[in-house]
Amino acid sequence: MPQNIFHQSSPPATGERFEPLHTQPGLLIERIISSPRIAHTEYIQPQDEWVLLLQGEAALDVAGKTVTLQSGDYLFIPAQTPHTVLEVSDGAIWLAVHIGGGV
């Protein structure tokens, strides 16, 4: 099985690490590395967001509904939608694409 290109990226002890990969007006692409000991922070983004789980497994609360993701799964989160990462596996890595105003 091929490994993810970010497979050697260590998660922080707690929380998440956000790294912008590309920015321009109206667009932000970032890599997110999550720790299994993640703090349950609610996010409400000012722009639409596509998230792709590149590696690992995760469960999110999106506007009160639990959504589970496996490696390769993606999810669209409309602007102003409250969402919280509830659980992630060790070494979970995301790609997030923020599109629209507020970037």
LODO-435234 format. One record per atom (N, C-alpha, C): x, y, z; residue number from 1; residue in three letters; atom name. Coordinates in pm, whole numbers, plus 50000, padded with zeros to 5 digits. Atoms other than C-alpha are relative to their C-alpha. Example, Ala and Ser with C-alpha at 12.3 -4.5 7.8 and 13.67 -1.06 7.14 Angstrom:
! LODO-435234
((50089 49881 50000) 1 'ALA' 'N');
((51230 49550 50780) 1 'ALA' 'CA');
((50090 50120 50000) 1 'ALA' 'C');
((49918 49881 49994) 2 'SER' 'N');
((51367 49894 50714) 2 'SER' 'CA');
((49923 50109 50073) 2 'SER' 'C');
! end
This chain:
! LODO-435234
((50085 49882 50000) 1 'MET' 'N');
((50000 50000 50000) 1 'MET' 'CA');
((50089 50125 50000) 1 'MET' 'C');
((49918 49880 50001) 2 'PRO' 'N');
((50147 50340 49907) 2 'PRO' 'CA');
((49974 50085 50124) 2 'PRO' 'C');
((50015 49915 49883) 3 'GLN' 'N');
((50209 50579 50192) 3 'GLN' 'CA');
((49962 50141 49957) 3 'GLN' 'C');
((50037 49862 50023) 4 'ASN' 'N');
((50070 50928 50216) 4 'ASN' 'CA');
((50127 50086 49993) 4 'ASN' 'C');
((49880 49917 50013) 5 'ILE' 'N');
((50317 51201 50113) 5 'ILE' 'CA');
((50033 50073 50129) 5 'ILE' 'C');
((49974 49934 49872) 6 'PHE' 'N');
((50281 51350 50463) 6 'PHE' 'CA');
((50017 49900 50114) 6 'PHE' 'C');
((50004 50104 49896) 7 'HIS' 'N');
((50319 51019 50651) 7 'HIS' 'CA');
((50103 50020 50111) 7 'HIS' 'C');
((49899 49980 49895) 8 'GLN' 'N');
((50628 51135 50843) 8 'GLN' 'CA');
((49976 50128 50080) 8 'GLN' 'C');
((50031 49877 49927) 9 'SER' 'N');
((50463 51453 50973) 9 'SER' 'CA');
((49940 49964 50135) 9 'SER' 'C');
((50048 50033 49865) 10 'SER' 'N');
((50424 51419 51347) 10 'SER' 'CA');
((49894 50098 50046) 10 'SER' 'C');
((50100 49908 49946) 11 'PRO' 'N');
((50112 51558 51512) 11 'PRO' 'CA');
((50054 50067 50126) 11 'PRO' 'C');
((49962 49938 49874) 12 'PRO' 'N');
((50149 51802 51800) 12 'PRO' 'CA');
((49947 49916 50116) 12 'PRO' 'C');
((50043 50079 49884) 13 'ALA' 'N');
((50105 51663 52151) 13 'ALA' 'CA');
((49848 50014 50021) 13 'ALA' 'C');
((50144 49978 49989) 14 'THR' 'N');
((49758 51819 52169) 14 'THR' 'CA');
((49960 50101 49893) 14 'THR' 'C');
((50050 49902 50095) 15 'GLY' 'N');
((49542 52013 51929) 15 'GLY' 'CA');
((50031 49968 49856) 15 'GLY' 'C');
((49976 50015 50142) 16 'GLU' 'N');
((49615 52072 51564) 16 'GLU' 'CA');
((50107 50098 49956) 16 'GLU' 'C');
((49903 49910 50061) 17 'ARG' 'N');
((49884 52227 51350) 17 'ARG' 'CA');
((49949 50034 49861) 17 'ARG' 'C');
((50050 49953 50128) 18 'PHE' 'N');
((49770 52437 51053) 18 'PHE' 'CA');
((50117 50061 49923) 18 'PHE' 'C');
((49892 49947 50082) 19 'GLU' 'N');
((50016 52506 50770) 19 'GLU' 'CA');
((49945 50044 49865) 19 'GLU' 'C');
((50045 49954 50132) 20 'PRO' 'N');
((49915 52728 50478) 20 'PRO' 'CA');
((50093 49948 49890) 20 'PRO' 'C');
((49922 50049 50113) 21 'LEU' 'N');
((50030 52569 50152) 21 'LEU' 'CA');
((49991 50095 49882) 21 'LEU' 'C');
((50021 49906 50110) 22 'HIS' 'N');
((49887 52829 49913) 22 'HIS' 'CA');
((49895 50101 50041) 22 'HIS' 'C');
((50100 49898 49973) 23 'THR' 'N');
((49708 53159 49957) 23 'THR' 'CA');
((49996 50100 49885) 23 'THR' 'C');
((50023 49889 50092) 24 'GLN' 'N');
((49563 53418 49725) 24 'GLN' 'CA');
((49863 50054 50036) 24 'GLN' 'C');
((50132 49947 49962) 25 'PRO' 'N');
((49259 53645 49750) 25 'PRO' 'CA');
((49887 49901 49969) 25 'PRO' 'C');
((50113 50090 50017) 26 'GLY' 'N');
((48953 53428 49805) 26 'GLY' 'CA');
((50033 49852 50005) 26 'GLY' 'C');
((49962 50141 49996) 27 'LEU' 'N');
((49151 53104 49842) 27 'LEU' 'CA');
((50110 49977 50103) 27 'LEU' 'C');
((49897 50044 49906) 28 'LEU' 'N');
((49345 52936 50122) 28 'LEU' 'CA');
((50001 49848 49998) 28 'LEU' 'C');
((49984 50145 49994) 29 'ILE' 'N');
((49478 52581 50101) 29 'ILE' 'CA');
((50097 49973 50114) 29 'ILE' 'C');
((49913 50029 49886) 30 'GLU' 'N');
((49622 52437 50420) 30 'GLU' 'CA');
((50003 49852 50030) 30 'GLU' 'C');
((49986 50136 49948) 31 'ARG' 'N');
((49750 52112 50562) 31 'ARG' 'CA');
((49977 50008 50149) 31 'ARG' 'C');
((50030 50004 49857) 32 'ILE' 'N');
((49619 52021 50905) 32 'ILE' 'CA');
((50043 49863 50053) 32 'ILE' 'C');
((49959 50124 49934) 33 'ILE' 'N');
((49780 51760 51131) 33 'ILE' 'CA');
((49933 49999 50136) 33 'ILE' 'C');
((50077 50008 49877) 34 'SER' 'N');
((49559 51646 51418) 34 'SER' 'CA');
((50056 49896 50096) 34 'SER' 'C');
((49962 50092 49894) 35 'SER' 'N');
((49646 51481 51746) 35 'SER' 'CA');
((49877 49927 50052) 35 'SER' 'C');
((50114 50070 49940) 36 'PRO' 'N');
((49422 51209 51895) 36 'PRO' 'CA');
((49955 50065 50131) 36 'PRO' 'C');
((50034 49932 49876) 37 'ARG' 'N');
((49429 51422 52211) 37 'ARG' 'CA');
((49948 50141 49971) 37 'ARG' 'C');
((50047 49872 50049) 38 'ILE' 'N');
((49265 51705 52018) 38 'ILE' 'CA');
((49902 50068 50096) 38 'ILE' 'C');
((50098 49922 49924) 39 'ALA' 'N');
((49084 51982 52202) 39 'ALA' 'CA');
((49878 50017 49911) 39 'ALA' 'C');
((50124 49991 50078) 40 'HIS' 'N');
((48722 51995 52090) 40 'HIS' 'CA');
((49962 50147 49978) 40 'HIS' 'C');
((50023 49859 50033) 41 'THR' 'N');
((48728 52344 51939) 41 'THR' 'CA');
((49896 50012 49890) 41 'THR' 'C');
((50099 49977 50105) 42 'GLU' 'N');
((48425 52462 51745) 42 'GLU' 'CA');
((50053 50107 49905) 42 'GLU' 'C');
((49958 49906 50104) 43 'TYR' 'N');
((48511 52634 51417) 43 'TYR' 'CA');
((49877 50047 49924) 43 'TYR' 'C');
((50103 49945 50088) 44 'ILE' 'N');
((48283 52865 51221) 44 'ILE' 'CA');
((50076 50087 49899) 44 'ILE' 'C');
((49919 49933 50101) 45 'GLN' 'N');
((48463 52964 50901) 45 'GLN' 'CA');
((49916 50104 49925) 45 'GLN' 'C');
((50073 49899 50076) 46 'PRO' 'N');
((48368 53283 50713) 46 'PRO' 'CA');
((49987 49966 49851) 46 'PRO' 'C');
((50005 50039 50141) 47 'GLN' 'N');
((48411 53099 50380) 47 'GLN' 'CA');
((49965 49852 49988) 47 'GLN' 'C');
((50024 50142 50026) 48 'ASP' 'N');
((48307 52768 50224) 48 'ASP' 'CA');
((50132 49925 50016) 48 'ASP' 'C');
((49880 50080 49979) 49 'GLU' 'N');
((48549 52486 50300) 49 'GLU' 'CA');
((49977 49857 49952) 49 'GLU' 'C');
((49993 50142 50033) 50 'TRP' 'N');
((48626 52150 50142) 50 'TRP' 'CA');
((50110 49942 50086) 50 'TRP' 'C');
((49896 50070 49925) 51 'VAL' 'N');
((48814 51912 50371) 51 'VAL' 'CA');
((50015 49859 49944) 51 'VAL' 'C');
((49966 50134 50049) 52 'LEU' 'N');
((48987 51596 50253) 52 'LEU' 'CA');
((50088 49936 50106) 52 'LEU' 'C');
((49918 50072 49905) 53 'LEU' 'N');
((49116 51342 50503) 53 'LEU' 'CA');
((50101 49918 49920) 53 'LEU' 'C');
((49895 50066 50078) 54 'LEU' 'N');
((49447 51237 50346) 54 'LEU' 'CA');
((50046 49871 50066) 54 'LEU' 'C');
((49946 50114 49926) 55 'GLN' 'N');
((49545 50993 50618) 55 'GLN' 'CA');
((49928 49987 50132) 55 'GLN' 'C');
((50060 50026 49870) 56 'GLY' 'N');
((49373 50833 50917) 56 'GLY' 'CA');
((49848 49990 49995) 56 'GLY' 'C');
((50144 50006 49983) 57 'GLU' 'N');
((49017 50830 51047) 57 'GLU' 'CA');
((49959 50117 50089) 57 'GLU' 'C');
((50045 49887 49921) 58 'ALA' 'N');
((48807 51106 51200) 58 'ALA' 'CA');
((49848 49998 50016) 58 'ALA' 'C');
((50143 49975 49978) 59 'ALA' 'N');
((48467 51195 51343) 59 'ALA' 'CA');
((49985 50148 50029) 59 'ALA' 'C');
((50027 49859 49983) 60 'LEU' 'N');
((48328 51547 51322) 60 'LEU' 'CA');
((49855 50022 50037) 60 'LEU' 'C');
((50136 49951 49981) 61 'ASP' 'N');
((48021 51724 51450) 61 'ASP' 'CA');
((49986 50117 49903) 61 'ASP' 'C');
((50024 49893 50097) 62 'VAL' 'N');
((47891 51936 51162) 62 'VAL' 'CA');
((49854 50043 50017) 62 'VAL' 'C');
((50134 49945 49975) 63 'ALA' 'N');
((47593 52152 51261) 63 'ALA' 'CA');
((49911 49901 50075) 63 'ALA' 'C');
((50078 50092 49917) 64 'GLY' 'N');
((47484 51893 51521) 64 'GLY' 'CA');
((49989 49858 49949) 64 'GLY' 'C');
((50005 50135 50056) 65 'LYS' 'N');
((47529 51587 51298) 65 'LYS' 'CA');
((50141 49939 50001) 65 'LYS' 'C');
((49870 50067 49999) 66 'THR' 'N');
((47813 51335 51344) 66 'THR' 'CA');
((50031 49944 49862) 66 'THR' 'C');
((49953 50047 50130) 67 'VAL' 'N');
((48010 51265 51027) 67 'VAL' 'CA');
((50131 49926 50023) 67 'VAL' 'C');
((49876 50075 49989) 68 'THR' 'N');
((48277 50993 51010) 68 'THR' 'CA');
((50071 49997 49865) 68 'THR' 'C');
((49919 49999 50121) 69 'LEU' 'N');
((48561 51001 50759) 69 'LEU' 'CA');
((50113 49898 50010) 69 'LEU' 'C');
((49885 50090 50015) 70 'GLN' 'N');
((48821 50749 50641) 70 'GLN' 'CA');
((50097 50066 49902) 70 'GLN' 'C');
((49903 49946 50096) 71 'SER' 'N');
((49139 50821 50441) 71 'SER' 'CA');
((49938 50007 49861) 71 'SER' 'C');
((50052 49980 50134) 72 'GLY' 'N');
((49039 50964 50105) 72 'GLY' 'CA');
((49861 50060 49997) 72 'GLY' 'C');
((50133 49939 49996) 73 'ASP' 'N');
((48696 51087 50219) 73 'ASP' 'CA');
((50012 50152 50002) 73 'ASP' 'C');
((50003 49855 49999) 74 'TYR' 'N');
((48604 51450 50166) 74 'TYR' 'CA');
((49863 50049 50041) 74 'TYR' 'C');
((50122 49943 49946) 75 'LEU' 'N');
((48340 51682 50302) 75 'LEU' 'CA');
((49995 50148 49966) 75 'LEU' 'C');
((50022 49857 50024) 76 'PHE' 'N');
((48197 52021 50202) 76 'PHE' 'CA');
((49933 50059 50122) 76 'PHE' 'C');
((50057 49929 49886) 77 'ILE' 'N');
((48129 52259 50491) 77 'ILE' 'CA');
((49970 50143 49955) 77 'ILE' 'C');
((50036 49865 50043) 78 'PRO' 'N');
((47935 52571 50390) 78 'PRO' 'CA');
((50047 50106 50100) 78 'PRO' 'C');
((49963 49888 49914) 79 'ALA' 'N');
((48043 52910 50525) 79 'ALA' 'CA');
((49902 50014 50115) 79 'ALA' 'C');
((50077 49973 49878) 80 'GLN' 'N');
((47920 52990 50877) 80 'GLN' 'CA');
((49938 49875 50063) 80 'GLN' 'C');
((50051 50124 49942) 81 'THR' 'N');
((47848 52622 50956) 81 'THR' 'CA');
((50089 49959 50117) 81 'THR' 'C');
((49918 50043 49887) 82 'PRO' 'N');
((47964 52528 51307) 82 'PRO' 'CA');
((50044 49855 49983) 82 'PRO' 'C');
((49949 50137 50008) 83 'HIS' 'N');
((48189 52220 51310) 83 'HIS' 'CA');
((50114 49982 50099) 83 'HIS' 'C');
((49901 50036 49899) 84 'THR' 'N');
((48408 52043 51562) 84 'THR' 'CA');
((50056 49863 49968) 84 'THR' 'C');
((49939 50131 50015) 85 'VAL' 'N');
((48657 51761 51523) 85 'VAL' 'CA');
((49986 49930 50135) 85 'VAL' 'C');
((50027 50073 49876) 86 'LEU' 'N');
((48548 51503 51782) 86 'LEU' 'CA');
((50109 49899 50032) 86 'LEU' 'C');
((49899 50106 49983) 87 'GLU' 'N');
((48801 51222 51729) 87 'GLU' 'CA');
((50083 49989 49873) 87 'GLU' 'C');
((49913 50032 50114) 88 'VAL' 'N');
((49098 51146 51506) 88 'VAL' 'CA');
((50093 49888 50039) 88 'VAL' 'C');
((49900 50103 49975) 89 'SER' 'N');
((49335 50855 51472) 89 'SER' 'CA');
((50138 50066 50005) 89 'SER' 'C');
((49863 49950 49993) 90 'ASP' 'N');
((49707 50899 51538) 90 'ASP' 'CA');
((50051 50027 49860) 90 'ASP' 'C');
((49945 49966 50130) 91 'GLY' 'N');
((49871 51078 51247) 91 'GLY' 'CA');
((49899 50044 49897) 91 'GLY' 'C');
((50102 49953 50095) 92 'ALA' 'N');
((49550 51214 51093) 92 'ALA' 'CA');
((50048 50127 49931) 92 'ALA' 'C');
((49956 49885 50079) 93 'ILE' 'N');
((49632 51456 50813) 93 'ILE' 'CA');
((49890 50040 49904) 93 'ILE' 'C');
((50108 49942 50079) 94 'TRP' 'N');
((49387 51681 50631) 94 'TRP' 'CA');
((50055 50096 49896) 94 'TRP' 'C');
((49979 49889 50092) 95 'LEU' 'N');
((49387 51908 50330) 95 'LEU' 'CA');
((49871 50079 50004) 95 'LEU' 'C');
((50117 49914 49993) 96 'ALA' 'N');
((49152 52203 50370) 96 'ALA' 'CA');
((50011 50109 49894) 96 'ALA' 'C');
((50006 49898 50104) 97 'VAL' 'N');
((49051 52432 50084) 97 'VAL' 'CA');
((49887 50096 50038) 97 'VAL' 'C');
((50095 49896 49962) 98 'HIS' 'N');
((48880 52755 50196) 98 'HIS' 'CA');
((49978 50090 49878) 98 'HIS' 'C');
((50033 49928 50122) 99 'ILE' 'N');
((48699 52933 49912) 99 'ILE' 'CA');
((49900 50110 50030) 99 'ILE' 'C');
((50097 49891 49988) 100 'GLY' 'N');
((48530 53271 49906) 100 'GLY' 'CA');
((50050 50112 50090) 100 'GLY' 'C');
((49967 49883 49920) 101 'GLY' 'N');
((48521 53585 50116) 101 'GLY' 'CA');
((50053 49965 50137) 101 'GLY' 'C');
((49951 50016 49864) 102 'GLY' 'N');
((48686 53631 50451) 102 'GLY' 'CA');
((50136 49936 50012) 102 'GLY' 'C');
((49868 50064 49993) 103 'VAL' 'N');
((49018 53471 50356) 103 'VAL' 'CA');
((50105 50107 50016) 103 'VAL' 'C');
! end
